């Protein structure tokens, strides 16, 4: 859910107001220069890393349970 919410920050509706005085390519470039890219966003990277760590811990915990 956190990643879905973060993705909204990079949606087309969030790009309103960027590059309004130029062509669409300028709007996209302005948005990337200000907000960055979803895949390289520090928050997104942190959430993904946290998820990997917690998933590994869950697997480890489940392996300790009797079958």
PDB file of N, CA, C, O and CB in Angstrom:
ATOM      1  N   UNK A   1       0.816  -1.188   0.000  1.00  0.00           N
ATOM      2  CA  UNK A   1       0.000   0.000   0.000  1.00  0.00           C
ATOM      3  C   UNK A   1       0.867   1.262   0.000  1.00  0.00           C
ATOM      4  O   UNK A   1       0.528   2.270  -0.621  1.00  0.00           O
ATOM      5  CB  UNK A   1      -0.932  -0.008   1.200  1.00  0.00           C
ATOM      6  N   UNK A   2       1.978   1.181   0.703  1.00  0.00           N
ATOM      7  CA  UNK A   2       2.873   2.344   0.723  1.00  0.00           C
ATOM      8  C   UNK A   2       3.414   2.650  -0.666  1.00  0.00           C
ATOM      9  O   UNK A   2       3.499   3.812  -1.062  1.00  0.00           O
ATOM     10  CB  UNK A   2       4.033   2.108   1.692  1.00  0.00           C
ATOM     11  N   UNK A   3       3.779   1.610  -1.402  1.00  0.00           N
ATOM     12  CA  UNK A   3       4.316   1.821  -2.751  1.00  0.00           C
ATOM     13  C   UNK A   3       3.238   2.337  -3.693  1.00  0.00           C
ATOM     14  O   UNK A   3       3.513   3.176  -4.551  1.00  0.00           O
ATOM     15  CB  UNK A   3       4.915   0.519  -3.302  1.00  0.00           C
ATOM     16  N   UNK A   4       2.002   1.838  -3.541  1.00  0.00           N
ATOM     17  CA  UNK A   4       0.901   2.342  -4.362  1.00  0.00           C
ATOM     18  C   UNK A   4       0.655   3.818  -4.081  1.00  0.00           C
ATOM     19  O   UNK A   4       0.411   4.598  -5.001  1.00  0.00           O
ATOM     20  CB  UNK A   4      -0.380   1.533  -4.104  1.00  0.00           C
ATOM     21  N   UNK A   5       0.720   4.197  -2.814  1.00  0.00           N
ATOM     22  CA  UNK A   5       0.533   5.592  -2.445  1.00  0.00           C
ATOM     23  C   UNK A   5       1.667   6.457  -2.986  1.00  0.00           C
ATOM     24  O   UNK A   5       1.430   7.563  -3.472  1.00  0.00           O
ATOM     25  CB  UNK A   5       0.439   5.731  -0.928  1.00  0.00           C
ATOM     26  N   UNK A   6       2.891   5.958  -2.901  1.00  0.00           N
ATOM     27  CA  UNK A   6       4.038   6.709  -3.425  1.00  0.00           C
ATOM     28  C   UNK A   6       3.934   6.878  -4.935  1.00  0.00           C
ATOM     29  O   UNK A   6       4.316   7.916  -5.475  1.00  0.00           O
ATOM     30  CB  UNK A   6       5.355   6.004  -3.065  1.00  0.00           C
ATOM     31  N   UNK A   7       3.414   5.852  -5.620  1.00  0.00           N
ATOM     32  CA  UNK A   7       3.271   5.933  -7.075  1.00  0.00           C
ATOM     33  C   UNK A   7       2.336   7.085  -7.470  1.00  0.00           C
ATOM     34  O   UNK A   7       2.511   7.696  -8.524  1.00  0.00           O
ATOM     35  CB  UNK A   7       2.736   4.596  -7.636  1.00  0.00           C
ATOM     36  N   UNK A   8       1.360   7.374  -6.633  1.00  0.00           N
ATOM     37  CA  UNK A   8       0.436   8.476  -6.918  1.00  0.00           C
ATOM     38  C   UNK A   8       1.162   9.811  -7.009  1.00  0.00           C
ATOM     39  O   UNK A   8       0.734  10.707  -7.735  1.00  0.00           O
ATOM     40  CB  UNK A   8      -0.646   8.550  -5.845  1.00  0.00           C
ATOM     41  N   UNK A   9       2.264   9.943  -6.270  1.00  0.00           N
ATOM     42  CA  UNK A   9       3.045  11.183  -6.310  1.00  0.00           C
ATOM     43  C   UNK A   9       3.730  11.396  -7.658  1.00  0.00           C
ATOM     44  O   UNK A   9       4.191  12.496  -7.963  1.00  0.00           O
ATOM     45  CB  UNK A   9       4.086  11.175  -5.206  1.00  0.00           C
ATOM     46  N   UNK A  10       3.791  10.339  -8.457  1.00  0.00           N
ATOM     47  CA  UNK A  10       4.454  10.413  -9.760  1.00  0.00           C
ATOM     48  C   UNK A  10       3.458  10.233 -10.906  1.00  0.00           C
ATOM     49  O   UNK A  10       3.863  10.038 -12.052  1.00  0.00           O
ATOM     50  CB  UNK A  10       5.557   9.354  -9.853  1.00  0.00           C
ATOM     51  N   UNK A  11       2.166  10.295 -10.607  1.00  0.00           N
ATOM     52  CA  UNK A  11       1.140  10.092 -11.630  1.00  0.00           C
ATOM     53  C   UNK A  11       0.974  11.335 -12.506  1.00  0.00           C
ATOM     54  O   UNK A  11       1.516  12.400 -12.210  1.00  0.00           O
ATOM     55  CB  UNK A  11      -0.198   9.729 -10.975  1.00  0.00           C
ATOM     56  N   UNK A  12       0.220  11.174 -13.579  1.00  0.00           N
ATOM     57  CA  UNK A  12      -0.024  12.298 -14.483  1.00  0.00           C
ATOM     58  C   UNK A  12      -0.747  13.438 -13.787  1.00  0.00           C
ATOM     59  O   UNK A  12      -0.482  14.603 -14.082  1.00  0.00           O
ATOM     60  CB  UNK A  12      -0.827  11.841 -15.685  1.00  0.00           C
ATOM     61  N   UNK A  13      -1.654  13.127 -12.871  1.00  0.00           N
ATOM     62  CA  UNK A  13      -2.371  14.199 -12.176  1.00  0.00           C
ATOM     63  C   UNK A  13      -1.442  14.999 -11.275  1.00  0.00           C
ATOM     64  O   UNK A  13      -1.699  16.176 -11.020  1.00  0.00           O
ATOM     65  CB  UNK A  13      -3.519  13.623 -11.353  1.00  0.00           C
ATOM     66  N   UNK A  14      -0.380  14.394 -10.793  1.00  0.00           N
ATOM     67  CA  UNK A  14       0.597  15.118  -9.977  1.00  0.00           C
ATOM     68  C   UNK A  14       1.496  16.000 -10.824  1.00  0.00           C
ATOM     69  O   UNK A  14       2.197  16.866 -10.300  1.00  0.00           O
ATOM     70  CB  UNK A  14       1.442  14.143  -9.180  1.00  0.00           C
ATOM     71  N   UNK A  15       1.479  15.785 -12.118  1.00  0.00           N
ATOM     72  CA  UNK A  15       2.338  16.561 -13.009  1.00  0.00           C
ATOM     73  C   UNK A  15       1.674  17.852 -13.473  1.00  0.00           C
ATOM     74  O   UNK A  15       2.273  18.621 -14.225  1.00  0.00           O
ATOM     75  CB  UNK A  15       2.724  15.725 -14.211  1.00  0.00           C
ATOM     76  N   UNK A  16       0.453  18.095 -13.035  1.00  0.00           N
ATOM     77  CA  UNK A  16      -0.256  19.319 -13.404  1.00  0.00           C
ATOM     78  C   UNK A  16       0.540  20.529 -12.925  1.00  0.00           C
ATOM     79  O   UNK A  16       0.953  20.590 -11.767  1.00  0.00           O
ATOM     80  CB  UNK A  16      -1.691  19.334 -12.805  1.00  0.00           C
ATOM     81  N   UNK A  17       0.746  21.466 -13.800  1.00  0.00           N
ATOM     82  CA  UNK A  17       1.455  22.684 -13.455  1.00  0.00           C
ATOM     83  C   UNK A  17       2.923  22.678 -13.827  1.00  0.00           C
ATOM     84  O   UNK A  17       3.576  23.720 -13.769  1.00  0.00           O
ATOM     85  CB  UNK A  17       1.327  22.929 -12.013  1.00  0.00           C
ATOM     86  N   UNK A  18       3.452  21.540 -14.205  1.00  0.00           N
ATOM     87  CA  UNK A  18       4.849  21.476 -14.619  1.00  0.00           C
ATOM     88  C   UNK A  18       4.938  21.738 -16.117  1.00  0.00           C
ATOM     89  O   UNK A  18       4.233  21.110 -16.906  1.00  0.00           O
ATOM     90  CB  UNK A  18       5.475  20.099 -14.262  1.00  0.00           C
ATOM     91  N   UNK A  19       5.800  22.660 -16.503  1.00  0.00           N
ATOM     92  CA  UNK A  19       6.036  22.948 -17.911  1.00  0.00           C
ATOM     93  C   UNK A  19       4.833  23.469 -18.659  1.00  0.00           C
ATOM     94  O   UNK A  19       4.684  23.208 -19.853  1.00  0.00           O
ATOM     95  CB  UNK A  19       6.518  21.740 -18.579  1.00  0.00           C
ATOM     96  N   UNK A  20       3.958  24.214 -17.967  1.00  0.00           N
ATOM     97  CA  UNK A  20       2.725  24.679 -18.607  1.00  0.00           C
ATOM     98  C   UNK A  20       2.982  25.691 -19.718  1.00  0.00           C
ATOM     99  O   UNK A  20       2.102  25.959 -20.536  1.00  0.00           O
ATOM    100  CB  UNK A  20       1.810  25.289 -17.573  1.00  0.00           C
ATOM    101  N   UNK A  21       4.164  26.240 -19.744  1.00  0.00           N
ATOM    102  CA  UNK A  21       4.472  27.236 -20.770  1.00  0.00           C
ATOM    103  C   UNK A  21       5.230  26.647 -21.955  1.00  0.00           C
ATOM    104  O   UNK A  21       5.754  27.386 -22.788  1.00  0.00           O
ATOM    105  CB  UNK A  21       5.278  28.360 -20.166  1.00  0.00           C
ATOM    106  N   UNK A  22       5.288  25.318 -22.033  1.00  0.00           N
ATOM    107  CA  UNK A  22       6.021  24.689 -23.131  1.00  0.00           C
ATOM    108  C   UNK A  22       5.364  23.400 -23.574  1.00  0.00           C
ATOM    109  O   UNK A  22       4.266  23.068 -23.126  1.00  0.00           O
ATOM    110  CB  UNK A  22       7.454  24.420 -22.723  1.00  0.00           C
ATOM    111  N   UNK A  23       6.029  22.679 -24.448  1.00  0.00           N
ATOM    112  CA  UNK A  23       5.476  21.410 -24.933  1.00  0.00           C
ATOM    113  C   UNK A  23       5.462  20.328 -23.843  1.00  0.00           C
ATOM    114  O   UNK A  23       6.076  20.483 -22.788  1.00  0.00           O
ATOM    115  CB  UNK A  23       6.280  20.919 -26.135  1.00  0.00           C
ATOM    116  N   UNK A  24       4.748  19.232 -24.123  1.00  0.00           N
ATOM    117  CA  UNK A  24       4.586  18.147 -23.153  1.00  0.00           C
ATOM    118  C   UNK A  24       5.935  17.558 -22.728  1.00  0.00           C
ATOM    119  O   UNK A  24       6.101  17.172 -21.571  1.00  0.00           O
ATOM    120  CB  UNK A  24       3.701  17.047 -23.740  1.00  0.00           C
ATOM    121  N   UNK A  25       6.881  17.488 -23.636  1.00  0.00           N
ATOM    122  CA  UNK A  25       8.203  16.944 -23.296  1.00  0.00           C
ATOM    123  C   UNK A  25       8.874  17.806 -22.223  1.00  0.00           C
ATOM    124  O   UNK A  25       9.562  17.288 -21.344  1.00  0.00           O
ATOM    125  CB  UNK A  25       9.101  16.863 -24.558  1.00  0.00           C
ATOM    126  N   UNK A  26       8.669  19.120 -22.304  1.00  0.00           N
ATOM    127  CA  UNK A  26       9.231  20.017 -21.295  1.00  0.00           C
ATOM    128  C   UNK A  26       8.565  19.790 -19.939  1.00  0.00           C
ATOM    129  O   UNK A  26       9.225  19.844 -18.902  1.00  0.00           O
ATOM    130  CB  UNK A  26       9.069  21.484 -21.729  1.00  0.00           C
ATOM    131  N   UNK A  27       7.263  19.539 -19.952  1.00  0.00           N
ATOM    132  CA  UNK A  27       6.527  19.291 -18.709  1.00  0.00           C
ATOM    133  C   UNK A  27       7.066  18.044 -18.029  1.00  0.00           C
ATOM    134  O   UNK A  27       7.268  18.035 -16.815  1.00  0.00           O
ATOM    135  CB  UNK A  27       5.013  19.144 -18.983  1.00  0.00           C
ATOM    136  N   UNK A  28       7.296  17.005 -18.793  1.00  0.00           N
ATOM    137  CA  UNK A  28       7.829  15.759 -18.236  1.00  0.00           C
ATOM    138  C   UNK A  28       9.240  15.969 -17.688  1.00  0.00           C
ATOM    139  O   UNK A  28       9.564  15.483 -16.604  1.00  0.00           O
ATOM    140  CB  UNK A  28       7.835  14.651 -19.306  1.00  0.00           C
ATOM    141  N   UNK A  29      10.060  16.675 -18.419  1.00  0.00           N
ATOM    142  CA  UNK A  29      11.428  16.950 -17.966  1.00  0.00           C
ATOM    143  C   UNK A  29      11.420  17.805 -16.706  1.00  0.00           C
ATOM    144  O   UNK A  29      12.202  17.557 -15.788  1.00  0.00           O
ATOM    145  CB  UNK A  29      12.233  17.650 -19.074  1.00  0.00           C
ATOM    146  N   UNK A  30      10.542  18.815 -16.646  1.00  0.00           N
ATOM    147  CA  UNK A  30      10.437  19.648 -15.448  1.00  0.00           C
ATOM    148  C   UNK A  30      10.036  18.803 -14.245  1.00  0.00           C
ATOM    149  O   UNK A  30      10.605  18.938 -13.162  1.00  0.00           O
ATOM    150  CB  UNK A  30       9.420  20.784 -15.664  1.00  0.00           C
ATOM    151  N   UNK A  31       9.051  17.929 -14.445  1.00  0.00           N
ATOM    152  CA  UNK A  31       8.578  17.087 -13.353  1.00  0.00           C
ATOM    153  C   UNK A  31       9.699  16.187 -12.834  1.00  0.00           C
ATOM    154  O   UNK A  31       9.890  16.071 -11.623  1.00  0.00           O
ATOM    155  CB  UNK A  31       7.385  16.238 -13.811  1.00  0.00           C
ATOM    156  N   UNK A  32      10.430  15.559 -13.733  1.00  0.00           N
ATOM    157  CA  UNK A  32      11.526  14.671 -13.333  1.00  0.00           C
ATOM    158  C   UNK A  32      12.623  15.456 -12.615  1.00  0.00           C
ATOM    159  O   UNK A  32      13.207  14.965 -11.649  1.00  0.00           O
ATOM    160  CB  UNK A  32      12.111  13.946 -14.562  1.00  0.00           C
ATOM    161  N   UNK A  33      12.903  16.666 -13.080  1.00  0.00           N
ATOM    162  CA  UNK A  33      13.929  17.484 -12.428  1.00  0.00           C
ATOM    163  C   UNK A  33      13.531  17.889 -11.016  1.00  0.00           C
ATOM    164  O   UNK A  33      14.392  18.037 -10.148  1.00  0.00           O
ATOM    165  CB  UNK A  33      14.207  18.726 -13.254  1.00  0.00           C
ATOM    166  N   UNK A  34      12.230  18.070 -10.776  1.00  0.00           N
ATOM    167  CA  UNK A  34      11.759  18.492  -9.458  1.00  0.00           C
ATOM    168  C   UNK A  34      11.478  17.294  -8.551  1.00  0.00           C
ATOM    169  O   UNK A  34      11.961  17.243  -7.420  1.00  0.00           O
ATOM    170  CB  UNK A  34      10.501  19.346  -9.596  1.00  0.00           C
ATOM    171  N   UNK A  35      10.702  16.338  -9.045  1.00  0.00           N
ATOM    172  CA  UNK A  35      10.265  15.207  -8.217  1.00  0.00           C
ATOM    173  C   UNK A  35      11.147  13.974  -8.349  1.00  0.00           C
ATOM    174  O   UNK A  35      11.214  13.161  -7.427  1.00  0.00           O
ATOM    175  CB  UNK A  35       8.859  14.839  -8.570  1.00  0.00           C
ATOM    176  N   UNK A  36      11.809  13.828  -9.459  1.00  0.00           N
ATOM    177  CA  UNK A  36      12.629  12.644  -9.688  1.00  0.00           C
ATOM    178  C   UNK A  36      11.827  11.534 -10.339  1.00  0.00           C
ATOM    179  O   UNK A  36      10.761  11.766 -10.909  1.00  0.00           O
ATOM    180  CB  UNK A  36      13.227  12.152  -8.383  1.00  0.00           C
ATOM    181  N   UNK A  37      12.357  10.331 -10.245  1.00  0.00           N
ATOM    182  CA  UNK A  37      11.763   9.163 -10.883  1.00  0.00           C
ATOM    183  C   UNK A  37      11.296   8.204  -9.798  1.00  0.00           C
ATOM    184  O   UNK A  37      11.984   8.026  -8.793  1.00  0.00           O
ATOM    185  CB  UNK A  37      12.772   8.468 -11.847  1.00  0.00           C
ATOM    186  N   UNK A  38      10.140   7.587  -9.988  1.00  0.00           N
ATOM    187  CA  UNK A  38       9.571   6.668  -8.998  1.00  0.00           C
ATOM    188  C   UNK A  38      10.555   5.562  -8.631  1.00  0.00           C
ATOM    189  O   UNK A  38      10.762   5.287  -7.449  1.00  0.00           O
ATOM    190  CB  UNK A  38       8.276   6.054  -9.529  1.00  0.00           C
ATOM    191  N   UNK A  39      11.157   4.934  -9.618  1.00  0.00           N
ATOM    192  CA  UNK A  39      12.040   3.797  -9.358  1.00  0.00           C
ATOM    193  C   UNK A  39      13.317   4.181  -8.617  1.00  0.00           C
ATOM    194  O   UNK A  39      13.942   3.327  -7.988  1.00  0.00           O
ATOM    195  CB  UNK A  39      12.401   3.132 -10.655  1.00  0.00           C
ATOM    196  N   UNK A  40      13.710   5.438  -8.679  1.00  0.00           N
ATOM    197  CA  UNK A  40      14.934   5.894  -8.019  1.00  0.00           C
ATOM    198  C   UNK A  40      14.658   6.732  -6.770  1.00  0.00           C
ATOM    199  O   UNK A  40      15.586   7.249  -6.148  1.00  0.00           O
ATOM    200  CB  UNK A  40      15.769   6.695  -8.990  1.00  0.00           C
ATOM    201  N   UNK A  41      13.394   6.864  -6.411  1.00  0.00           N
ATOM    202  CA  UNK A  41      13.020   7.676  -5.261  1.00  0.00           C
ATOM    203  C   UNK A  41      13.538   7.033  -3.969  1.00  0.00           C
ATOM    204  O   UNK A  41      13.353   5.833  -3.768  1.00  0.00           O
ATOM    205  CB  UNK A  41      11.485   7.856  -5.202  1.00  0.00           C
ATOM    206  N   UNK A  42      14.181   7.809  -3.094  1.00  0.00           N
ATOM    207  CA  UNK A  42      14.740   7.242  -1.863  1.00  0.00           C
ATOM    208  C   UNK A  42      13.686   6.569  -0.973  1.00  0.00           C
ATOM    209  O   UNK A  42      13.962   5.528  -0.376  1.00  0.00           O
ATOM    210  CB  UNK A  42      15.437   8.330  -1.077  1.00  0.00           C
ATOM    211  N   UNK A  43      12.493   7.146  -0.879  1.00  0.00           N
ATOM    212  CA  UNK A  43      11.439   6.543  -0.069  1.00  0.00           C
ATOM    213  C   UNK A  43      11.020   5.192  -0.641  1.00  0.00           C
ATOM    214  O   UNK A  43      10.856   4.225   0.103  1.00  0.00           O
ATOM    215  CB  UNK A  43      10.229   7.481   0.018  1.00  0.00           C
ATOM    216  N   UNK A  44      10.848   5.124  -1.952  1.00  0.00           N
ATOM    217  CA  UNK A  44      10.454   3.874  -2.612  1.00  0.00           C
ATOM    218  C   UNK A  44      11.537   2.822  -2.406  1.00  0.00           C
ATOM    219  O   UNK A  44      11.225   1.667  -2.117  1.00  0.00           O
ATOM    220  CB  UNK A  44      10.199   4.102  -4.130  1.00  0.00           C
ATOM    221  N   UNK A  45      12.782   3.196  -2.546  1.00  0.00           N
ATOM    222  CA  UNK A  45      13.889   2.258  -2.332  1.00  0.00           C
ATOM    223  C   UNK A  45      13.915   1.765  -0.891  1.00  0.00           C
ATOM    224  O   UNK A  45      14.175   0.586  -0.647  1.00  0.00           O
ATOM    225  CB  UNK A  45      15.229   2.919  -2.685  1.00  0.00           C
ATOM    226  N   UNK A  46      13.646   2.658   0.075  1.00  0.00           N
ATOM    227  CA  UNK A  46      13.631   2.274   1.476  1.00  0.00           C
ATOM    228  C   UNK A  46      12.498   1.290   1.765  1.00  0.00           C
ATOM    229  O   UNK A  46      12.703   0.304   2.473  1.00  0.00           O
ATOM    230  CB  UNK A  46      13.495   3.511   2.361  1.00  0.00           C
ATOM    231  N   UNK A  47      11.306   1.548   1.226  1.00  0.00           N
ATOM    232  CA  UNK A  47      10.174   0.653   1.452  1.00  0.00           C
ATOM    233  C   UNK A  47      10.456  -0.718   0.839  1.00  0.00           C
ATOM    234  O   UNK A  47      10.175  -1.743   1.459  1.00  0.00           O
ATOM    235  CB  UNK A  47       8.877   1.253   0.861  1.00  0.00           C
ATOM    236  N   UNK A  48      10.999  -0.743  -0.350  1.00  0.00           N
ATOM    237  CA  UNK A  48      11.331  -2.021  -0.995  1.00  0.00           C
ATOM    238  C   UNK A  48      12.363  -2.794  -0.176  1.00  0.00           C
ATOM    239  O   UNK A  48      12.216  -4.000   0.027  1.00  0.00           O
ATOM    240  CB  UNK A  48      11.863  -1.783  -2.425  1.00  0.00           C
ATOM    241  N   UNK A  49      13.384  -2.123   0.285  1.00  0.00           N
ATOM    242  CA  UNK A  49      14.430  -2.767   1.088  1.00  0.00           C
ATOM    243  C   UNK A  49      13.839  -3.304   2.388  1.00  0.00           C
ATOM    244  O   UNK A  49      14.141  -4.427   2.793  1.00  0.00           O
ATOM    245  CB  UNK A  49      15.579  -1.774   1.390  1.00  0.00           C
ATOM    246  N   UNK A  50      13.011  -2.514   3.031  1.00  0.00           N
ATOM    247  CA  UNK A  50      12.370  -2.929   4.272  1.00  0.00           C
ATOM    248  C   UNK A  50      11.512  -4.171   4.046  1.00  0.00           C
ATOM    249  O   UNK A  50      11.507  -5.086   4.869  1.00  0.00           O
ATOM    250  CB  UNK A  50      11.516  -1.788   4.843  1.00  0.00           C
ATOM    251  N   UNK A  51      10.799  -4.198   2.942  1.00  0.00           N
ATOM    252  CA  UNK A  51       9.949  -5.338   2.606  1.00  0.00           C
ATOM    253  C   UNK A  51      10.770  -6.608   2.404  1.00  0.00           C
ATOM    254  O   UNK A  51      10.376  -7.686   2.849  1.00  0.00           O
ATOM    255  CB  UNK A  51       9.137  -5.038   1.349  1.00  0.00           C
ATOM    256  N   UNK A  52      11.902  -6.479   1.739  1.00  0.00           N
ATOM    257  CA  UNK A  52      12.776  -7.639   1.516  1.00  0.00           C
ATOM    258  C   UNK A  52      13.290  -8.177   2.852  1.00  0.00           C
ATOM    259  O   UNK A  52      13.302  -9.387   3.078  1.00  0.00           O
ATOM    260  CB  UNK A  52      13.968  -7.260   0.592  1.00  0.00           C
ATOM    261  N   UNK A  53      13.711  -7.278   3.725  1.00  0.00           N
ATOM    262  CA  UNK A  53      14.234  -7.684   5.034  1.00  0.00           C
ATOM    263  C   UNK A  53      13.143  -8.374   5.856  1.00  0.00           C
ATOM    264  O   UNK A  53      13.382  -9.430   6.441  1.00  0.00           O
ATOM    265  CB  UNK A  53      14.789  -6.458   5.802  1.00  0.00           C
ATOM    266  N   UNK A  54      11.965  -7.789   5.900  1.00  0.00           N
ATOM    267  CA  UNK A  54      10.869  -8.363   6.688  1.00  0.00           C
ATOM    268  C   UNK A  54      10.395  -9.689   6.098  1.00  0.00           C
ATOM    269  O   UNK A  54      10.018 -10.593   6.844  1.00  0.00           O
ATOM    270  CB  UNK A  54       9.697  -7.377   6.767  1.00  0.00           C
ATOM    271  N   UNK A  55      10.408  -9.814   4.793  1.00  0.00           N
ATOM    272  CA  UNK A  55      10.022 -11.080   4.167  1.00  0.00           C
ATOM    273  C   UNK A  55      11.013 -12.185   4.531  1.00  0.00           C
ATOM    274  O   UNK A  55      10.616 -13.323   4.778  1.00  0.00           O
ATOM    275  CB  UNK A  55       9.938 -10.922   2.634  1.00  0.00           C
ATOM    276  N   UNK A  56      12.299 -11.847   4.563  1.00  0.00           N
ATOM    277  CA  UNK A  56      13.312 -12.824   4.946  1.00  0.00           C
ATOM    278  C   UNK A  56      13.133 -13.242   6.406  1.00  0.00           C
ATOM    279  O   UNK A  56      13.278 -14.417   6.741  1.00  0.00           O
ATOM    280  CB  UNK A  56      14.721 -12.251   4.723  1.00  0.00           C
ATOM    281  N   UNK A  57      12.820 -12.280   7.267  1.00  0.00           N
ATOM    282  CA  UNK A  57      12.575 -12.610   8.672  1.00  0.00           C
ATOM    283  C   UNK A  57      11.347 -13.503   8.828  1.00  0.00           C
ATOM    284  O   UNK A  57      11.343 -14.421   9.648  1.00  0.00           O
ATOM    285  CB  UNK A  57      12.399 -11.330   9.494  1.00  0.00           C
ATOM    286  N   UNK A  58      10.320 -13.236   8.050  1.00  0.00           N
ATOM    287  CA  UNK A  58       9.109 -14.066   8.104  1.00  0.00           C
ATOM    288  C   UNK A  58       9.413 -15.481   7.648  1.00  0.00           C
ATOM    289  O   UNK A  58       8.953 -16.444   8.261  1.00  0.00           O
ATOM    290  CB  UNK A  58       7.993 -13.461   7.236  1.00  0.00           C
ATOM    291  N   UNK A  59      10.179 -15.613   6.588  1.00  0.00           N
ATOM    292  CA  UNK A  59      10.565 -16.947   6.109  1.00  0.00           C
ATOM    293  C   UNK A  59      11.356 -17.690   7.176  1.00  0.00           C
ATOM    294  O   UNK A  59      11.151 -18.883   7.401  1.00  0.00           O
ATOM    295  CB  UNK A  59      11.393 -16.842   4.812  1.00  0.00           C
ATOM    296  N   UNK A  60      12.258 -16.974   7.828  1.00  0.00           N
ATOM    297  CA  UNK A  60      13.074 -17.584   8.876  1.00  0.00           C
ATOM    298  C   UNK A  60      12.178 -18.031  10.036  1.00  0.00           C
ATOM    299  O   UNK A  60      12.348 -19.133  10.557  1.00  0.00           O
ATOM    300  CB  UNK A  60      14.162 -16.589   9.376  1.00  0.00           C
ATOM    301  N   UNK A  61      11.249 -17.203  10.433  1.00  0.00           N
ATOM    302  CA  UNK A  61      10.347 -17.555  11.526  1.00  0.00           C
ATOM    303  C   UNK A  61       9.483 -18.751  11.166  1.00  0.00           C
ATOM    304  O   UNK A  61       9.284 -19.651  11.983  1.00  0.00           O
ATOM    305  CB  UNK A  61       9.466 -16.369  11.891  1.00  0.00           C
ATOM    306  N   UNK A  62       8.972 -18.760   9.946  1.00  0.00           N
ATOM    307  CA  UNK A  62       8.141 -19.888   9.501  1.00  0.00           C
ATOM    308  C   UNK A  62       8.924 -21.191   9.442  1.00  0.00           C
ATOM    309  O   UNK A  62       8.363 -22.265   9.661  1.00  0.00           O
ATOM    310  CB  UNK A  62       7.544 -19.594   8.134  1.00  0.00           C
ATOM    311  N   UNK A  63      10.201 -21.105   9.152  1.00  0.00           N
ATOM    312  CA  UNK A  63      11.005 -22.321   9.073  1.00  0.00           C
ATOM    313  C   UNK A  63      11.232 -22.929  10.461  1.00  0.00           C
ATOM    314  O   UNK A  63      11.557 -24.111  10.572  1.00  0.00           O
ATOM    315  CB  UNK A  63      12.351 -22.022   8.401  1.00  0.00           C
ATOM    316  N   UNK A  64      11.065 -22.142  11.500  1.00  0.00           N
ATOM    317  CA  UNK A  64      11.243 -22.643  12.854  1.00  0.00           C
ATOM    318  C   UNK A  64      10.010 -23.359  13.387  1.00  0.00           C
ATOM    319  O   UNK A  64      10.096 -24.105  14.363  1.00  0.00           O
ATOM    320  CB  UNK A  64      11.601 -21.512  13.770  1.00  0.00           C
ATOM    321  N   UNK A  65       8.867 -23.136  12.753  1.00  0.00           N
ATOM    322  CA  UNK A  65       7.632 -23.788  13.197  1.00  0.00           C
ATOM    323  C   UNK A  65       7.628 -25.248  12.788  1.00  0.00           C
ATOM    324  O   UNK A  65       8.104 -25.603  11.710  1.00  0.00           O
ATOM    325  CB  UNK A  65       6.400 -23.074  12.620  1.00  0.00           C
ATOM    326  N   UNK A  66       7.082 -26.103  13.665  1.00  0.00           N
ATOM    327  CA  UNK A  66       6.992 -27.518  13.290  1.00  0.00           C
ATOM    328  C   UNK A  66       6.000 -27.722  12.145  1.00  0.00           C
ATOM    329  O   UNK A  66       5.018 -26.988  12.038  1.00  0.00           O
ATOM    330  CB  UNK A  66       6.579 -28.369  14.502  1.00  0.00           C
ATOM    331  N   UNK A  67       6.251 -28.707  11.297  1.00  0.00           N
ATOM    332  CA  UNK A  67       5.375 -28.939  10.153  1.00  0.00           C
ATOM    333  C   UNK A  67       4.142 -29.690  10.527  1.00  0.00           C
ATOM    334  O   UNK A  67       3.302 -29.964   9.670  1.00  0.00           O
ATOM    335  CB  UNK A  67       6.096 -29.679   9.084  1.00  0.00           C
TER     336      UNK A  67
END
